[in-house]
């Protein structure tokens, strides 16, 4: 059921908020043991919130998200929930405030249903590195769900919530959205305040959404967007609104090693779009896109190392080096080496320069086309069986097609476009920075084909 249809029931009283919350809590209790999408569920908090909304329906029913249930990634602060970043480092840290995005949701009548699993400190692309056990894929049991916002994608795919919040540093929303067969939106850098997000990389991170339809994520994105005095990079934008659009010129980018079956599905979809919508497409080149992964990880290692210096076990949590997993430690040690005096300017500063080059190349591309379309992930999700662990460089390659949007600070969305052997495949749509509404309108038109 779409959020819009559910809102009609909630506002009329045909469905109470308590009934909505209980239905999700019961489903999570029965089915999430196999999936492990949630880390912290507090029925007393969500039911108390639901009771308040029901008791004040006449006064609050016109709130834009009245009674809608939201799941929140374990790296985004929610008051009175354990915000662990899926790490033993913070497994005793209880949120003392709401992130700006969460507060905006609650101000519009939403209910937080729980905190979702993720790769530890958002460091991963598979959902396997959580200290509290890997997250499963409800759309392809036995396969990874993708990451790092694995639990947020799995919770939506499994029907455990109406919509979820995730964070995206280099594909962490779009990657699991593709593997789990849901919609995943990475907004333009700064469209949504990052205040309250425990960041992986401050110059790349963006809070975004996962949902079951374009209309659902568009509604919620319009609620959480906007300037925030607590985040200097945030900006005010126009309304996110779905409406009819005219002819669109699609830019098609081909890069790297992509599973031919995935590329075929995307190519066929573009042909179908052009035929049915009367749109056109042309191949375009982003000259330095193949440097995206190398550029991205230099930035991430340095910025993650810097941000983790606060986890020293003195004020809250534990010393991160003593309790974190292998991937987190790899990034800390890598960042430590890169920032040594003898390497000053050799890596991080050059990575920033390449980031600006890639950003400029995308800006030039959007002067020729309205959007860019390409696969979301270059290959299908691998098995979760013990002993079938992928090498770090193979895992890093999973984000090769999503990372460029973060480097360019543009908006991007992954939408389901087909299946291979029963496994969902996502197609990525990118538009220029601040063009989030246009991007979702394009996605909405394609979704309806």
N, C-alpha and C positions, 0 to 999 in steps of 0.2 A: 504494500500500500504506500502511495506517495505521501510525503509530508503534507501536501495541500489537502488531500482527501482525509487524512487523519485529523488535521486541524479542524475540519468541518465537524467531525464527530466529537472532538474534545470540546469545542466551543459550544456546541449544542447540548452537551451533557449526555449524548447517546453513548459516549465512551468517557469514563472518568479518568483523570490523570493517574489515580491509584491503580486502576485496572491496566492502564498502559504500562506503568512501571512494573507491576507484579507479573505481567505476561512476559516481560523481558527477563526479570529476575528468575522466574521459574524455568524459562528456556535455557538460560545460562547455567543454572544449577544442574539441569538434566543433561545438557549436551557439551558443556565447555571442558569437561575433564579430558575429552579426546583431543580438543583443539588447543586449549591453554591460551586463549586470547586475552583473558583478564588476569591481572595481578592483585587488584584490590577492589572488592565489592563491599559496600557498606549499606545494607538494606535500610538500616535505621535512618540514615541520612537521606537517601533518595525517597523513601516512603514519607518521611516527615515533610520533605519539600513538596511531594505530590499532594499530601493532605492540605497543606497551606494553599496550594493553587486551587484545589477543588473547593475549599471553603471560601475562597475569594474569586470564584469564577466570574461573577457578574462584573467585578471591578477589573479583572485581569485578562478576561478571555480574548480581548483584542490585541494582546501582546503577540508579536509576530511568530513566536515559537512556543505558544502556550501548550505546556504538557509534553513537548517533544523530548525524547530521551537521547542524550549525547554521551558517547564514550570518548575518553580523553587519553592520549598517549602518556606513558609514564615519565616523559621528560617535560611535561607542561604542568605548571603548578595549579593545584586545586586545593582549596582550604579543607583541612581535616582528613585528607586522603594521604596515603603513603606515596610519595613521589620518588621512586627509587632509581629511575633511569634503567630499570632491570638489572641493577648492580647490587652486590653485597655492600658496596661502599656506602650506599644511601638507604639500606633496607630498614633503617629506623628513623628516617627523616619524614616527618609529617608536614604537609604544606601548611603554611601560616597565612597564605593569601591566595587570591585567585589571579591567574594570568589575565591580562586585559581581554584577550579573546574569550576566555571562560566567563569573565564578569559580564561582558556584553551579551553572551548567550543567556545567562541567568537573568539579566535585566529584561530580556524579552520573553521570559517565561519558560526557558528550557530546564530540564532536569539532568544532572550528571548521573549516569547509571553506574559508572565505574571507571577504573584506570586500566589501560590496556598494556599488554606485553610489547616488547620491542627488542631489537638488538641492543646489547649493553652500551649505554651512553650514546645510542644512535650510531654505533660503529659497526656497520654490517649491511649486507644487501640480501640476506636470506631469512632472517628471523630465527637463526639457530644459536646466536651468541648470548642470549639472555641467561643471566645467572639463575633464573628460576625455571629453566627448561625451555626447549624450543617451542615455537608456536607452529601449529599445523595449518593446513590449507583446506578450508571447508569445500572449496570448489574442485579440489584435486587431492583427495586424501592420500597421504603418504609422500606428497611432494612438499617442498618448501613453499611458504606463502609469499616470499620476497620480503625485503626489509628496507629501511629499519622499522618503518611503521607497520610491522607485521600484524600485531594484535588489532590495531585500528581497522585494517583492511579485512582481516578475518572476522571480526565482530560484525561488520556490515554484511559481509558475504553470508555469514551464518544466521543473520536475522536476529542478532542480540541487541540491536539498538536501531534508532532511526537514522542516525548519521554519526560520524566520528571525526575527532580532531587528530591530525598527525603533524609531523614536521618533515620538511624536505630540504636536505642539504645538497644532494646530488642525484635525487631520484627516489628518496625514501618514502614518498607518497605514491608516485606513479608506478614504481617498480612493483610493489605488492598489489596495487590496484589492477595491474595487468594480469598478474598471476592468479588473483582471486576473482577476476571477472566483475569488478566494480568500477565506478567512476572515481578518479583521483585527481584533485586539483592542486597544483603548486601556483599560488598567486604570484604576481609581480613582486619583486623584492621591495619591501616597504609598504605594500598595500595593506597588510595585516600586521599589527603591532607584535613584536617579538618579546615584549615585556612579560616575564614569567616563564619563558622558555629556557630550559637548561641547554645552552647551545653546544653544538659540535664545532661549528665554524661560523663566527659572527658575521663574516662578509658574504655568506652563502645561505644561511638558514632562513627558512620561511615557514610559518605555521600555515597549514592548509587543511583540506577536507577530503573525506571519503564518503561516498553515498551510493545509492542504488539508481539514481537518475540525475540527469543534468539539471532539471528543475529544482531538485532537492538541494544540490550543492550550491546552485546559484542563489537560492533564497538565503541559505545560511551564510554564504560568503558576503552577501550584502549587509548582513547583521554585524559581522566581525571586522569588516574593512574600516579604514579611516585613520586619520592622524591621531597620534597618542603622544602626549608630552613626555611620557616615560620611555619612548623610543625615538631617538633623534632621526632615524632613517625612515620612519613612517611618513606617509603622505595622505592627503585627502584626495578622494577620487570621485568620479561620477557614480551614479547608481548602477548596481548590477541588475540588469533587467533583461528578460528574454522577450524578444520581439522578432517580427519578420525582417529578414535581411535581403539585400539584392544579390546580384551576381558576385561571386567570390573567385579570386585568382589564387590557386593553391601552388605553393612551392614545394617540390619534392626533393629531398636531400638523400643521397645514397652515400653511405660511408661504412667502413669497417666490415668485419665478418659477421653476417647476419644469417641465421637459419633460413634457407631458401623457402621453406614452407611458410614462415612468418612473413617474409618479404612478399611472397605471392598473394597472401591474404590481404595485405595492406594495399598492394598494387591494384588488385581486383576491386577493393573497396573504393579507391580513388576513381577508378573507371566508372563504377556504378554511380558515385556521387556526381561526376561530371555529366553523365547521361541523364540522370533523373532530375538534377537541380539546374542543369544548363550552365554549370560552372566550368572553369578551365584550369588546366594545370601545366606546369613547366618545371623541368629539372633545374635546380640552382646549385651553386657551389658555395660552401662555407670553407674557404681555403685551409684554415688552421684547425678545423674541427677535430682532426685526428690527434691533436695535442691536448685535447680536453682532459682526458683521464690523468695524464702526467701533471698537467697544470693544477688540476683539482686537488690531488693528493698532497702536493707540496703545501698548498694553502691550508688544507685540513689538518695535516700533521702539526704545522706551526701554531695555528690558532687553537687547536684542541689542546696541545701541550700547555699553551698559555692559560686557557680557561680552567684546566684541571689543577692549577697551582693552588686554588682555593680549597681543594679537597685534601687538606692536610691533617684531618682528624682533630682539630682544635675546637672549632666553633660548632660544627655539626658533621654527622657522618663519621667515616673512618678515612685513614690515609689511603688514597686510591691505589698506589702502587702495591700495597699489601693485600688488597682484596679484589682487584679487577681481574678480568679474564685476559686471554692471550691477545686478542685483537686490540683491545683497549691499550694494553701494555705496549704492543707493537707501535701504535700511533704515538704514545707518549714518548717512547724512546726515540722514534724517528724525528719527532718534533724537537726533542732535546738536542739531537745531533745537528739538525739543520740550523738551529738558532745559535750555535756556538760561534764565538767571535771570529774564528778563522774562516767561517763560511758566510760572514756578513755580506749580504747583497748578492751572493752567488746563486741562491735558489729562490727564496721567498720573494724578493724584489722582482726577479725575472718572471716568476709565476704571475705576479700582479700585472706586469707589463703584457704578458700573453693573454691574461684575462681581458684586459682592455682591448687588445687586438680582436679577440673573438667577439667581444661585445659590439665593437664597431662593425665587424663583418655582418652580424645579425641585423644591426640597424640599417645597413645598406641593402640587405636582402629584403627587408620589409618595405623598402621604397619601390620594389618591383612586384611583390606579392602581398596578399592580405594575411596569409597564414602559411606555416610550414608544417607538412605532415611527414611522419616517419614512424617506424615501429617504436614501441615503448621500450622493450627489452629485446636484445639480439638473439636470445635463445630461450628454450622452455625451462621451467623450474626443474631442478634435479631432485633425486630421491633423498629422503631424510634418514635412510638406514645408517646405523652405526658402521663406520668403516668406509663410508662413501663420501668423506669430506672433500670438498673442493680446495684447491690451492688458493692462497690469498690473491694472487694475480688473476685467477679465473673468476673469483668472486668480485673483485674490483671491476672486471670487464663487464659485469652485469649492468653497470650504470653508464656504460659508454655513450648511450644514446640520450640519456636524461641529463647528464652532467652539463652539457652545453647551455641549457636553459638557465641553470643556476649561475654559471659564469657570466652569461649575458644579462642577467637580472630580469629576464622576460617571464611572461606567464606561460604555463603549459598544462595540459590536461590529458589524461589517459582515459580512453573509452573502450569498452569491449567491442571487438569487431569479428570475432569468430572463435573457433576451437580447433585444436589439433589433437587427435586421439583423446578427445574429451577434456583437454586442458585449455583454459581460456587464453586468448591472445589479445593484447591491447594495442591500440593505435594512438599515437601521440600527436596532439595538435598544439602548435606554438604560435603565439602572437606577440607583438611588441610590448614593451613595458607600459603598463597602464591601460592596455587594451583587453583587460580581463573580461569585460562584458561582451565585447565583440567575439572573443575566443569562445565563450560559453554559448553564444548565439550560434556560432558555426557548429560547435559540438552538438547543440540541441537539434539543429537541422539534420545533421548526419545521424544522430540517434533515432530520429523519426523515420528514416528510410527503411 
